[in-house]
Amino acid sequence: MHRLPRRPGHSRFRAIGNARAALAAVLAAGCTLALAQAQKGVPGVPSAAGIYSCVDAKGRTLTADRPIAECADREQRELSPSGMTRRRLEPTYTAREQAEREDRAREAAVQAARIADERRRERALLIRYPNAAAHERERGEALVQVDAVIQAARKRLSELADDRKKIDEELEFYKGDASKAPGVLRRRLDDNAKSAAVQNRFIGEQEDEKKRVNARFDEERVRLKQLWSGETATTSR
C-alpha cells in the first residue's frame, strides 16, 4: 500500500499555527499575572485598591494611595473606589503604648467580668427571694437553726451545773479544800470547769453567728428592695 505524498506547505502551516497558539497562551498568562499583581498592590503596578483616609492630629482629613505616615498614631481607613470602607488599620503603637493598651484591656475585661458576676448574683437573688415575705421567711429559718444550737449548749451547761453541785457537796467533806480530795474527784471538778468553759465559748460564737446572719439578710434586703422595685417598674410598663 502506497502513502499519498504530502503537500509541500503542509508542515510549514502547522508550525505557524502552533506558534500563534503558544503566543496567545503567553499573552493570556501575562494578563492574568498583571491583574493578580494589581489586586495585591505590588509596587509599580496600578491597583484598584489603596485609597487610605484618616484625620490627623490637626483635624485635617488626609488621603493617599498608601498608609499615611502622619496618621501612624491613629486609625486609618482603606477605601474602595466607590468610597466604601474596606477595612480599618489600627494605629502603630510603641512598646510602651502597646503595654499600656494591653493593661487597659485587661482592666476592662476584669471590670466587665465583675459586672457580669454582679448581674448573675442579682438574678439568683431574685429567683431565690421573689418578694419580701420569702426573704424574711428564710431569715427566720436561719435564726431558728442557730437558736436550736444555742439551746442545746445551754441544756448542756445546765447539766454541768447540776454535776458541779454534786461535786461541791462531796468537797464539803474535805472542808472545800480540793487539794485534800481524791484524784478522781479533783479530775471531775477540772473536767466540769473545762466543759462549762467550752459551752460558754460556743454559745458566744453562736450569738455572733446570729449577728452575722442578721447583717447578711439586712444587706441583702437593701439590694433586694432596689431589684424588686425594678421588677415592678418593668412589669407595669
C-alpha positions in Angstrom: 0.0 0.0 0.0 1.5 3.3 -1.0 1.2 6.6 1.1 0.0 9.7 -0.5 2.6 12.4 -1.0 2.4 15.3 1.5 1.6 18.8 0.3 4.7 20.9 0.1 3.5 23.7 2.5 1.6 21.5 5.0 4.2 21.3 7.7 5.0 24.9 7.5 1.4 26.0 8.0 1.1 23.7 11.0 4.2 25.1 12.6 2.9 28.7 12.2 -0.4 27.7 13.8 1.4 26.2 16.8 3.5 29.3 17.2 0.4 31.5 17.2 -1.3 29.4 19.8 1.8 29.5 22.1 2.0 33.3 21.7 -1.7 33.6 22.7 -1.2 31.5 25.8 1.8 33.6 26.9 -0.1 36.8 26.4 -3.1 35.4 28.4 -0.8 34.3 31.2 0.9 37.7 31.3 -2.5 39.5 31.6 -3.6 37.2 34.4 -0.3 37.8 36.3 -0.6 41.6 35.8 -4.2 41.5 37.1 -3.2 39.5 40.2 -0.3 41.9 40.9 -2.6 44.8 40.6 -5.1 43.3 43.1 -2.3 42.6 45.6 -0.9 46.1 45.3 2.5 45.1 44.1 4.7 48.3 43.8 4.8 49.7 40.3 1.6 48.0 39.2 -1.6 50.1 39.1 -4.1 48.9 41.8 -7.8 49.3 42.2 -7.3 49.4 46.0 -5.0 51.6 48.0 -7.1 54.6 48.9 -6.3 55.4 52.5 -8.0 58.1 54.6 -7.6 59.5 58.1 -8.0 62.6 60.3 -4.6 63.8 61.5 -3.8 65.5 64.9 -4.7 68.9 63.4 -8.1 67.7 62.4 -7.3 67.6 58.7 -8.7 64.8 56.5 -5.8 63.2 54.6 -6.0 60.7 51.7 -3.2 58.8 49.9 -2.7 55.6 47.9 -0.7 54.0 50.8 -0.9 54.1 54.6 -0.4 57.7 55.8 2.7 58.3 58.0 1.1 61.4 59.6 -1.7 59.1 61.0 0.5 56.3 62.3 -0.7 57.0 65.8 -4.4 56.8 64.9 -6.9 54.7 63.0 -6.9 54.8 59.2 -9.5 53.5 56.7 -8.8 51.8 53.4 -11.5 52.8 50.9 -12.8 51.2 47.8 -13.0 53.3 44.6 -16.7 53.9 45.5 -15.7 55.3 48.8 -16.9 52.4 51.0 -14.7 51.3 53.9 -12.9 48.1 53.1 -11.0 47.7 56.3 -9.7 49.7 59.3 -6.0 49.9 60.1 -5.1 50.0 63.8 -2.6 52.7 65.0 1.1 51.8 65.2 2.0 51.6 68.9 5.3 51.8 70.6 6.2 49.0 73.0 5.2 51.1 76.0 1.9 52.2 74.4 1.2 48.6 73.5 1.8 47.5 77.1 -0.4 50.3 78.4 -3.1 49.4 75.9 -3.0 45.7 77.0 -3.2 46.8 80.6 -6.3 48.8 79.9 -7.8 45.9 78.0 -7.2 43.6 81.0 -8.7 46.1 83.4 -11.7 46.5 81.2 -12.1 42.7 81.0 -11.9 42.4 84.8 -14.4 45.1 85.2 -16.8 43.5 82.7 -16.4 40.1 84.4 -17.2 41.8 87.8 -20.3 43.4 86.4 -21.4 40.2 84.8 -20.9 38.3 88.1 -22.9 41.0 89.9 -25.7 40.6 87.4 -25.7 36.9 87.9 -25.9 37.2 91.7 -28.7 39.7 91.4 -30.7 37.3 89.1 -30.0 34.5 91.6 -31.3 36.7 94.5 -34.5 37.5 92.7 -35.1 33.8 91.9 -34.5 32.8 95.5 -36.4 35.7 97.0 -39.1 36.9 94.7 -40.6 39.1 97.5 -40.0 40.4 101.0 -42.0 37.6 102.6 -39.8 34.9 101.1 -36.7 36.8 102.3 -37.9 37.2 105.9 -39.0 33.6 106.0 -35.5 32.3 105.2 -34.0 34.7 107.7 -36.3 33.3 110.4 -35.4 29.7 109.4 -31.6 30.5 109.6 -32.0 32.1 113.1 -34.1 29.2 114.3 -31.3 26.8 113.4 -28.7 28.9 115.3 -31.1 29.2 118.3 -31.5 25.4 118.4 -27.7 25.0 118.7 -27.6 27.6 121.5 -30.4 25.9 123.3 -28.6 22.6 123.2 -25.4 24.2 124.6 -27.4 25.8 127.4 -29.0 22.5 128.2 -25.5 21.0 128.5 -24.5 23.9 130.7 -27.4 23.1 133.0 -26.4 19.5 133.2 -22.8 20.6 134.1 -24.2 22.9 136.7 -26.1 20.1 138.4 -23.0 17.9 138.3 -21.0 20.7 139.8 -23.4 20.9 142.8 -22.8 17.2 143.4 -19.1 17.7 143.3 -19.3 20.7 145.7 -21.3 18.6 148.1 -18.6 15.9 148.1 -16.0 18.6 148.6 -17.7 19.8 151.8 -16.4 16.6 153.4 -12.9 18.0 152.8 -14.0 21.4 154.0 -14.0 22.8 150.5 -10.2 22.1 150.0 -10.0 20.4 146.6 -6.3 19.6 147.3 -7.4 17.1 150.0 -10.0 15.5 147.8 -9.2 12.2 146.0 -7.8 12.4 142.5 -11.0 11.1 140.9 -13.0 13.9 142.5 -10.4 16.6 141.5 -10.5 15.3 137.9 -14.3 15.5 137.9 -14.0 19.1 139.1 -11.5 20.0 136.5 -13.4 18.3 133.6 -16.6 20.1 134.7 -14.9 23.5 134.7 -13.4 22.9 131.3 -16.6 21.6 129.8 -18.6 24.6 131.1 -16.0 27.0 129.6 -16.3 25.2 126.2 -20.1 25.5 126.3 -20.0 29.2 127.2 -17.5 29.9 124.5 -19.6 28.0 122.0 -22.7 29.9 123.0 -20.8 33.2 122.5 -19.8 32.1 119.0 -23.4 31.2 118.1 -24.6 34.6 119.3 -22.0 36.2 117.0 -23.3 33.9 114.2 -26.8 35.3 114.8 -25.5 38.8 114.3 -23.8 37.8 111.1 -27.0 36.2 109.8 -29.0 39.3 110.5 -26.3 41.6 109.0 -26.3 39.5 105.8 -30.1 39.5 105.5 -30.2 43.2 106.2 -27.6 43.9 103.4 -29.5 41.6 101.0 -32.7 43.4 101.9 -31.3 46.8 100.9 -30.3 45.4 97.5 -33.4 43.4 97.0 -35.6 46.4 97.6 -34.0 48.0 94.5 -34.3 44.9 92.5 -38.0 44.4 93.5 -38.7 48.0 92.5 -37.0 47.5 89.2 -39.0 44.3 88.5 -42.2 46.1 89.5 -41.4 49.0 87.2 -40.6 46.7 84.3 -43.8 44.6 84.8 -46.0 47.7 84.9 -44.7 49.0 81.5 
